[in-house]
Amino acid sequence: MNRSAMSIAPALAHGQRLLLPTFGAALLILVACVLGTETSMPTQNMSHKERAELREEARDMFYHAYHAYMENAYPADELMPLSCKGRYRGVTPSRGDMDDILGNFSMTLVDTLDTLVLLGDFTEFEHAVKLVIRDVQFDSDIIVSVFETNIRMVGGLLSAHILAEYLQKHADVMHWYKGELLEMTRELGYRLLPAFNTSTGIPHARVNLRLGMKDPQLKKSRDTCTACAGTILLEFAALSRLTGDPIFELRAHAAMDALWKLRHRGSDLMGTVLNVHSGDWVRRDSGVGAGIDSYYEYLFKSYVLLGDDKYLARFNRHYNAVMKYVSEGPMLLDVLMHRPHAKSKNFMDSLLAFWPGLQVLSGDLKPAVQTHEMLYQVMQMHTFIPEAFTVDFQIHWGQHPLRPEFIESTYFLYRATGDHHYLQVGKRALKTLQQYAKVSCGYAAVNDVRTGKHEDRMDSFVLSETIKYLFLLFSDPQDLIINVDEFVFTTEAHLLPLSIAQLGNSTFSFRQSDEHNVLDFMRTCPSSNKLFPEKVRKPLRNFITGSCPRTNGGKRLSALDFQASNADHLRAVYDMGITMVSVGDRSQGKVRLFHSFYNAKSHEEGEMGLQFMQEMLELTKMQSMNQLTQLQAVAFATDEKTQDWTALMAGPSHFSPELIGEQFVEGELVMAKPLRACEEQLENIEEARGKVLVAERGDCTFVSKARLAQKAGAAALIVCDNVPDSSGETQPMFAMSGDGNDDVLIPVVFMYSVEFNKLSAAMEQRRKQPLRVRVMQMVEFKRWQLAREQRQNQTTTTTATGTPQKPEKEL
């Protein structure tokens, strides 16, 4: 399910991320994703017994949440699992626009009806249908989301009606049912139709269930998202086919046609927000996540359900554009539709997790495996996939409302490949929900994946999708009452039968000879005419399908010759399976390189790509001595008797004297009181005089701390980082900036947490006597250390002086 509001083979898991120091203008972060041998880290096959146990655990999860809702919240739209009560529109404190999904129409129960059938619980399904017929009504003065009401309520009612009639024929139950749910759906559809009265045919985002668009609050309504307007056709077409009333399907087709005309003709990309009256784009970001996700899904599934090949042609045009401009290796990064080579965001949202599932359905398995594996790594890193995460997989938005998209893609990948890896992924997802989301009254959304704090929220999709896909993942076809292959899953995982295409002829041929050509019905390379039957994470030698034939291009490009500004070089590394992604602000020149045999044009070029990456590592090592001149060092003796010294990496400042050549400052180490050193004066002025002072980063500027240390008479200042586990080994060192005044006369250096913790540990070992340190250039320490080692190697006898010697002055 894709909500607008808001593996690479096992190799990616075993690949290495190398965070390297700056060399030239670029920070190269190389991620080697190389396939291992067939015997390395094989996926453990799951026994029938374990799979059955997980299926029953998923069933138990459903009933834990379902009974919590029915006993504590029904007939409310949602369960509030921490309060253990229902969420009613206009009664429960408002959450703003988020509450537009609520219509006081028992949404969770309606959304969940078809899940009861999949579970084989016909008795509870029949009981629930009677409750819906008796209690649910739509004549309310409430503004609702057209998109959410359609996918949850219209889709839920239609699917329940279809399955009720199915059970009448095949299970000999519910003979009293006379199509009441279908009539309720027709009524709700008519209440949504006023939203389509726009000059473009693209529906408004919201509508009043009783007043239509005459509600005063809707007079200024003009903007909607692409997914909001483009995720109507499946439900409305099914409603028209089942009732014989063509108006719903006609309006939905018109909306899809209008959206298609608004694509950027140069890139074939769509934006995310537009004006329903003028058709002008309000937001031109283009990706596959929030605001646009299910539009792509409904293009492809409209072709599958209705048989209208214009939707396949449109999907392929958009898909090729996405894979050309948005796809960056396993990542999918938003671009500007009118400038598709310009990235518009440096983060990805969790809604894109549906994309691998859609790729599986459309037959492009390799990139589906890659993106799914990337998402699995993000899940393992953060327990849940956060609502948004950066290109280096850090948290951008920390919420997790128990979304189903990743589990949905896992289900489709398992159905396509039979690879038990996806059963293990599903098991991990299930156990995570059980451990971190389960509460006494249902399942609670996670407010922040970093802290695990819960939110008093259980969306209806937890029952209608998240747990449904888990149950299906661990079920064999013979475990289910229906053959799911005869149905299309809507974006809310409601089931619409493929036989709908045979009901009436409401959809006429929209295909226009001047709009599409034969190329629109073909996939650009790589192509898959059918889903790969083999397990795609087998070693490369077993991976045969899906590569484009290519001849050897001649001389191999070496890392030494590579120039990022050379278009031929960029094409060459791309052919070798290397993807280059900008990190953060492009002006900083930070780049991440991904290498994957899956992306290489041939096995030979994949090998060349691996060699290129290894050469790049060697080049970086060669630059290390040059980089030392930019680094400062905090040196101290680890053993006073042997005079073994060590030096910890530190960064310089722009506002203090630079220590160069033989210059250094030596003194005992003293901690500032208070540690942040942001007060008018230090509490330990006498203790700090003539010493090397330590202050923690935060609360005031670097230069303010330096002035306070200088005022106290300190010989030098070390500023330690306040971010746990930060390290100069994994993060670029920087020079602390000042305020333009040159009044600081003592040396000031910066240390990351990992390095300072080593210094702090040395202080703890020397409690009886203060630890003396030298602040100096790192390159000078390295030169002294090298010279000392050479002298030790040349000396055959040792003269014992009885007194520990300090390092030579030229240090």
Secondary structure, 3 states (H helix, E strand, C coil): CCCCCCCCCCHHHHCEEEECCCECCEEEEEEEECCCCCCCCCCCCCCHHHHHHHHHHHHHHHHHHHHHHHHHCCCCCEEECCCCEEECCCCCCCCHHHHHHCCCCCHHHHHHHHHHHHCCCHHHHHHHHHHHHHHCCCCCCCEEEHHHHHHHHHHHHHHHHHHHHHHHHHCCCCCCCCCHHHHHHHHHHHHHHHHHCCCCCCCCCEEECCCECCCHHHCCCCEEEHHHHHCCHHHHHHHHHHHCCCHHHHHHHHHHHHHHHCCCCCCCCCCCEEECCCCCEEECEECCCCCCHHHHHHHHHHHHHHCCHHHHHHHHHHHHHHHHHHEECCEECCEECCEEEEECCCEEEHHHHHHHHHHHHHCCHHHHHHHHHHHHHHHHHHCCCCCEEECCCCEEECCECCCCHHHHHHHHHHHHHCCCHHHHHHHHHHHHHHHHCEECCEECEEEECCCCEEECCECCHHHHHHHHHHHHHCCCHHHCCCCHHHEEECCCCCEEEHHHHHCCCCCCCCCCCCCCCHHHHCCCCCCCCCCCCCCCCCCHHHCCCCCCCCCCCCCCCCCCCCCCCCHHHHHHHHHCCEEEEECCCHHHCEEEEEEECCCCCCHHHHHHHHHHHHHHHHHHHHCHHHHHCCCEEEEEEEECCCCEEEEEEEECECCCCCCCCCCCEEEEEEECCCCCCCCCCCCCHHHHCCCEEEEECCCCCHHHHHHHHHHCCCCEEEEECCCCCCCCCCCCCCCECCCCCCCCCCCEEEECHHHHHHHHHHHHHCCCCCCEEEEEEHHHHHHHHHHHHHHHHHCCCCCCCCCCCCCCCCC
